[in-house]
Amino acid sequence: MNIFDELEYRGLIKDYSNAANIKEMLNTPQKIYCGFDPSASSMHMGNFVMIMTLMRLQRAGHKIIAVVGGATGMIGDPSGKSAERNLLDKDALRHNTAQIRAQLEKYLDLSDPQKGEIVNNYDWHGNINVLEFLRDYGKYFTVNYMLAKDTVARRLETGISYAEFSYMLLQAVDFLYLYEHYACTMQIGGSDQWGNLISGLDLIRKVKGADAKVEVMTAHLLTDAEGNKFGKSVDGALFLDAKKFSPYKLYQYFYNVGDADAEKYLKVFTFLSKEEIEAITSEHKEAPHRRLAQTRLAEEIVTIVHSKEALLHAQNMSTALFSGNVKDLSAEDIEDLFAHALVGLDSDQKLEDVLITLKAATSKREAREFIRGNSISVNGERLTDPELIITKDYLLHDKYLIIRRGKKNYFVAEVK
């Protein structure tokens, strides 16, 4: 399967400037770029759609150029935003730019400049003065043209600053600069970037001539089966930074997606072949309760985003929770698993009172029934005496108390 057909099969591409031209161009090595916004210190799984697309293009023999927006990040992209962004100070932007670059270096093959490069658009925007910018580039764009773009049109009622209004010009100049200095012929981006990508295309053809062989294409913004925007969980965005969103949480997120989403995400987020994906989904449909598609999806994603070691650790954490054998969990594991549910607790209390404090029981009578009915374990140990005093000897890592009621209900305390 050629790369054009593969992108089509995986449902990655929404819009092409010219599908026939792009298909022809991708038959020979091209230089293709994608921009990444340093508005945060970590990218998330929504951004990873574009990273994976670059990785696929690179594996198909094309040189990829990742542009970190050190300059455009100072302005803020209005795409998909209903209000003006808060501008980052230079120190925060410098930090975010370095972090985004480090993440890209993890996934892209930069062993040879002919395979891939990461550049910062501040390197060329930073030296342009306002008169040069207006004279050399602004003259090519009419206000009517810019107002017609969705990224601007959607903001006209709520208001858009001249700074954000100018964003599409900056991105257009990026494409022109890369065309002139890197022989870059193609740009990819999210579907919300369509207006910005077309502006770059138009600028090149106005400056270099209508026959300039350049094209753009956009990727679908992923949604789940219910149409909800992809990339959020109960813990927030699915960040690529393990400290912001752990491998375990990433594993659980994808293990718990629906069947339709599992099949779609296998195409988008893995390098499994069409034959492998079809075999997995076929076997899954024979026994959906086994969650074979979700399991393979979670395994592949955690391995690609983090590592095989991270996957093994996430699986061990899952096994510990399922079995109730939590004694082997590290303090970091416990914080990762239960940070949102930790309850402060004084030491040396009766077990029945502990259950009430943690809301594992609603009354002393109910607490005693749970305990005497062999439904309660404390840090993996079954306890059957409601009067038992929970001393520091029962704590994990000298401060944590993990109560399990039944098979699935966990209640966690940090003991003072």
C-alpha positions, 0 to 999 in steps of 0.5 A: 500500500502506498503512503497516499492510500495508507493515509486514506485507509487510516482515515487521517486526511480530511482535505487536500488542496489537490488530491491528484497532485498530492498523490503524484508528489508522494510517489517521489521523496518530498519535503513535508512540514507540520507546525507545533504550537508551544502554548503548553509545556507538553503536547497531547494525544490530539497533537500525536495524530500529526506526529504519527502522520509525520512518522508515517511519511518519514517511514515512506521515504519523505523528509519531514520538517517539524516547526516549533512555533517560537515566533507564532507562539508569541501571538497565538493561533486563533484557530478553534478559539472563541476568545483572545489567548493570554500571551505567554511571557518570553521565559515561559515560551522559551521553556515550552519551546524547548519541551516541545522540541524534546518531545518531537526528538523522541518520536522523529528520526533525526539521525540524518538531516535528509530524513528529518529536522526540527526548526524554530520559526523564531529564527526567521521571524525574529529578525523581520521588522514591521515595515519589512513584514508589511511591505514584503508579505502583507501586500499579498493579502487583502482584508476581504481574503482574510475575513473570509477564512473560518479562523477569523470569521468565527471570531468576528462577533466576539472580537479578534485583535490585530495580533491574532488577525495577523497570525495566518500571515505569519504561518503563510510566511513559514511555508514560503520560507521553508519552500525557499530555504528547505525546498519544502513542497507540502504542509500538513496540519489539523483540519482547523488549520485549513485557512492558514495552510491555504494562505501559505499555498497562495503566498508561495504562488503569488511570490514564486509563480502560479506553477509552483508545485506545492500542496497542503492537506489536513487531518481530521480532528478526532472525535469519539463515537458520540462526536465528542472532541478527542483528547480529554479524560477525567484527569484532563488532557491526555498529555504526552509528558508522563508526569502530566498524564502517566502511562497507566492512565494512558493505558486505562483510557484506551483500554476503556474506549468503545468498540467503534473507537477502538477500531478507529484508533487502531488505524490512527495511533498504531503502525499495525498493518491493515491485515493485522488490524482487520484480524484483531477487529474480527477476533474482537467481534467474536468475543467483545467482552474480552476487549481484545481490540482495546487491549492491543490498542492500549499496548501499542499506544503506551509502547509508542508514546512511552516505552515497553517498560512503561507498558509493563509497569502499567499492566502490573499496576492494573493487575495489582488493582484487579487482584487487590494485591496492592502491597507492591505499589510504590508511593508514586504508583499510589499517588498516580492511581488515587491522587484525585481520591485521597482523603486525609485521616487521623491515625489510630482509629477503629476500622469501622470508623475508617470506613465511614470517614472514607465513605466506604460505609454510611453507618457503623452498622453497615461498616460492621456488616461489610467487615464481618462479611469478609468484604473489606481488605486493608492494603491487600489484607482481609480484616474481619474485626470492626474494633481493630485499631488501624495503627501505623503498622498497617500503612503502606510507605508509612502514610497510605491506607488502601481500603478495598470493598468487594472486587472493584471499590477502592477508598484511599487515605493519607494518614497524618 
